[in-house]
Amino acid sequence: MDFAELLARHPEVGADRHGLVFARGAERAAAAAYRRHGVVQLRNALAPDFLAGLREKCLRAGAAFDPASAAAEGFRTGKGNNLWDFRLDGYVLAPFFAAMTASWAWAVVQEICGSADIVFFTAECAVRHVMDETRGLGAHQDAVNVSHDMPFAIWVPLHDAVPGRDSALGFIANGERALIDPQDFPAHMLAHRDDLWMPTYRAGDLTIHDKMTPHYTTGFGTGSERISVELRCAERRAAMATQHVRYHLFVGRDRRVAMRCPWFEFRDVRPFLEAARSRRPAA
């Protein structure tokens, strides 16, 4: 079975059956739902015009990649790119961190982390360019595919993403706590059909899912084009105990973005980190 057939047979998977969609003012309720179900969606977390500008610049920057480069390969195949790959008149995505920390969604992130001191794992943040194509059922867990050290991910499409039309991120919203063999996921998804969720995203919406929550990239064969950003972060003390902080961005209680990077390493990354930390969150 593919995702188009699943949605046609069971349109209820596109509904918010577990009450996991939240708006400004419900920050604590959103964090509580995240702890129960492993995923929530936050409405109007970022400005649509801001995201539209980023999307347009990312597409232009991606089109200008050297065709033989690793960046072009990541962009072409949907495997993903580093945020600093995208350059026009400066680093396109440097303002994203300040926008995120200025958003009402940051209060939800703080609730989830139990702290106001938070580290972005910069190397594990990514941009994905995906063309919608027919996809069979399947899913994965970040604890297996990314790292067990990263407690959650924030997923932000830079435009609308509607089930049946656009590729997006969907979830099994059952608060999963066990690791599942990836080859078992097609059957596992059908067995947990009541917990399948393909959210509708409007520009400015985002989802937060934990490392154990099974999730999947939908595909309906429409050929629509998607640009999305994945952010990964953790409470500062927990983050510093991992192998992922040789360079990173730190956000403290004043929501100022600061850089941490050894002077002798990652010289290609330092200009991006400098640009990201120079941006102050909007008032």
C-alpha positions in Angstrom: 0.0 0.0 0.0 1.2 3.5 -0.7 0.3 6.8 1.0 -2.1 7.9 -1.7 -4.1 4.7 -1.2 -3.9 4.9 2.6 -5.3 8.5 2.5 -8.0 7.5 0.0 -9.2 4.5 2.1 -8.8 6.2 5.5 -9.2 10.0 5.2 -9.4 10.1 9.0 -5.6 9.9 9.2 -5.5 13.5 8.0 -7.6 14.6 11.1 -6.3 15.7 14.5 -7.9 12.8 16.2 -5.7 13.1 19.4 -6.0 16.8 19.9 -2.3 17.5 19.1 -2.7 20.9 17.4 -2.0 24.0 19.5 -2.0 27.8 19.2 -0.3 30.6 21.1 -1.4 30.6 24.8 -1.5 26.8 25.1 2.3 26.3 25.6 2.0 24.1 28.7 -0.8 22.1 27.2 1.2 21.5 24.1 4.2 20.3 26.1 2.0 18.0 28.1 0.5 16.5 24.9 4.0 16.1 23.5 5.0 14.0 26.6 1.9 11.7 26.2 1.9 11.3 22.4 5.5 12.1 21.3 4.4 14.8 18.8 2.5 18.1 18.6 1.8 20.7 15.9 2.1 24.4 16.7 0.1 26.8 14.6 1.3 30.2 13.3 4.7 29.8 15.0 6.6 31.7 12.4 5.7 34.4 9.9 4.6 33.1 6.5 6.2 36.0 4.6 9.5 35.3 6.4 9.3 31.6 5.4 8.3 32.4 1.8 11.4 34.6 1.4 13.6 31.8 2.8 12.0 29.2 0.5 12.6 31.4 -2.6 16.2 32.1 -1.6 16.9 28.4 -0.9 15.6 27.4 -4.3 17.7 30.0 -6.0 20.8 29.0 -4.0 20.1 25.3 -4.6 19.8 25.9 -8.4 23.3 27.5 -8.3 25.1 24.6 -6.6 28.0 23.1 -8.6 26.3 20.0 -10.1 29.2 17.8 -9.1 29.2 18.9 -5.4 27.9 17.1 -2.4 25.5 20.0 -1.8 23.9 19.5 -5.2 23.6 15.8 -4.6 21.8 16.4 -1.3 19.5 18.9 -2.9 18.7 16.8 -5.9 18.1 13.5 -4.0 16.3 14.9 -0.9 18.9 13.4 1.4 19.4 16.9 2.8 21.8 19.7 3.1 23.7 21.6 5.8 22.1 25.0 6.5 25.3 26.8 5.5 25.2 25.3 2.0 22.6 28.0 1.1 24.3 31.3 0.2 23.2 34.2 -1.9 23.8 37.7 -0.4 25.1 36.0 2.8 23.8 32.9 4.5 20.2 32.5 3.7 19.2 30.5 6.8 21.2 32.4 9.4 18.1 34.4 10.5 16.1 31.2 11.1 17.5 30.7 14.6 16.6 34.1 15.9 13.1 33.8 14.4 12.7 30.4 16.1 13.8 31.7 19.5 11.6 34.8 19.2 8.5 32.6 18.3 5.9 31.7 20.9 6.9 28.1 20.0 10.1 28.6 21.9 8.2 28.6 25.2 7.0 25.1 24.3 10.6 24.0 23.5 11.7 25.4 27.0 8.8 23.5 28.6 9.9 20.3 26.9 13.5 20.8 27.8 12.7 21.9 31.4 15.2 24.7 31.0 15.8 28.1 29.3 19.4 27.1 28.4 19.2 25.2 25.1 21.8 24.1 22.6 21.2 23.7 18.8 23.1 20.7 17.4 24.0 22.7 14.3 25.5 19.9 12.3 22.4 17.8 12.7 20.1 20.6 11.6 19.2 20.2 8.0 17.4 21.5 4.9 15.5 19.1 2.7 14.4 19.7 -0.9 11.9 17.0 -1.9 9.8 16.4 -5.0 6.5 14.6 -4.2 6.5 11.1 -5.6 4.5 8.0 -4.9 5.8 6.4 -1.7 5.0 3.0 -0.1 4.4 2.8 3.6 7.4 3.0 5.9 8.7 4.9 8.8 11.7 5.4 11.1 12.7 6.7 14.5 15.3 9.3 15.1 16.8 7.3 18.0 17.9 4.8 15.3 18.4 7.0 12.2 19.9 10.1 13.8 21.2 9.7 17.3 19.9 8.6 20.7 21.5 11.7 22.2 19.0 14.1 20.5 15.7 14.1 22.4 13.5 15.7 19.7 13.3 17.4 16.4 11.5 20.5 15.1 10.2 20.2 11.6 9.3 23.4 9.6 8.0 23.4 6.0 8.6 26.7 4.4 5.2 26.7 2.7 1.8 25.0 2.9 1.9 21.2 2.8 -1.5 19.5 2.4 -2.0 15.7 2.5 -2.8 14.3 -0.9 -1.0 17.1 -2.6 2.3 17.7 -0.9 5.1 15.6 0.6 5.3 16.3 4.4 6.1 14.6 7.7 3.5 12.3 9.2 3.6 10.4 12.5 2.4 7.4 14.6 1.1 9.4 17.5 1.0 6.7 20.1 3.8 7.7 22.5 6.0 4.9 21.3 8.8 3.9 23.7 10.2 0.8 22.0 12.6 0.6 19.1 11.1 -1.0 16.1 12.8 -2.9 13.2 12.5 -0.6 10.2 11.4 -3.5 8.0 8.4 -4.0 10.3 7.0 -0.5 9.9 4.6 -1.1 7.0 2.7 -3.7 9.0 3.2 -1.7 12.2 1.6 1.3 10.6 -1.5 -0.6 9.5 -1.8 -2.2 12.9 -1.7 1.3 14.5 -3.9 3.0 11.9 -5.9 4.7 14.7 -2.7 6.6 15.6 -1.6 7.5 12.1 -1.5 11.3 11.6 -0.8 13.2 8.4 -1.1 16.9 9.5 -2.1 19.7 7.2 0.6 22.4 7.5 0.0 26.0 6.7 3.0 28.2 6.2 4.2 29.1 9.7 3.1 25.8 11.3 5.7 23.4 12.7 5.7 20.0 14.4 7.9 18.8 17.3 8.4 15.0 17.6 10.6 13.0 20.1 13.3 10.6 19.1 11.1 7.5 19.7 8.1 8.7 17.7 7.9 6.8 14.4 7.5 9.3 11.5 7.5 9.1 7.7 7.8 11.3 4.6 4.5 11.1 2.7 4.4 10.9 -1.0 1.4 11.1 -3.4 2.9 11.3 -6.9 1.9 14.9 -7.5 5.3 16.3 -8.3 4.9 19.2 -6.0 8.2 20.7 -4.6 8.9 21.0 -0.9 11.6 22.8 1.1 11.7 22.1 4.9 14.0 22.8 7.8 14.8 20.3 10.6 16.2 21.7 13.9 17.6 19.6 16.6 18.4 20.8 20.1 18.5 19.8 23.8 18.8 21.3 27.3 22.4 22.6 27.7 23.7 20.2 30.3 22.4 17.1 28.5 23.7 18.5 25.2 27.2 19.0 26.5 27.4 15.4 27.6 27.0 14.2 24.0 29.4 13.9 21.1 27.5 16.5 19.0 28.6 19.8 20.5 32.1 20.4 19.0 30.4 23.4 17.4 26.9 24.6 18.1 24.6 27.5 18.9 23.6 28.2 22.4 20.4 30.1 23.4 20.2 31.4 27.0 17.5 33.0 29.1 17.6 36.3 27.2 17.0 34.3 23.9 20.2 35.7 22.5 21.9 33.2 20.1 25.6 32.7 20.8 28.2 30.6 19.0 30.4 27.9 20.3 33.1 26.7 17.9 36.8 25.6 18.5 39.0 28.1 16.6 41.0 25.3 15.0 38.1 23.3 13.6 35.2 23.7 11.1 36.4 26.8 9.5 33.8 26.4 6.7 31.1 26.5 9.5 32.3 29.4 11.5 31.1 32.2 9.1 27.6 30.7 9.2 27.6 30.5 13.0 28.9 34.1 13.2 26.0 35.2 11.0 23.4 33.3 13.0 24.6 34.7 16.4 24.6 38.3 15.0 20.8 38.2 14.6 18.8 39.4 17.6 15.3 37.9 18.1 12.5 40.3 17.0 10.9 42.3 19.9 
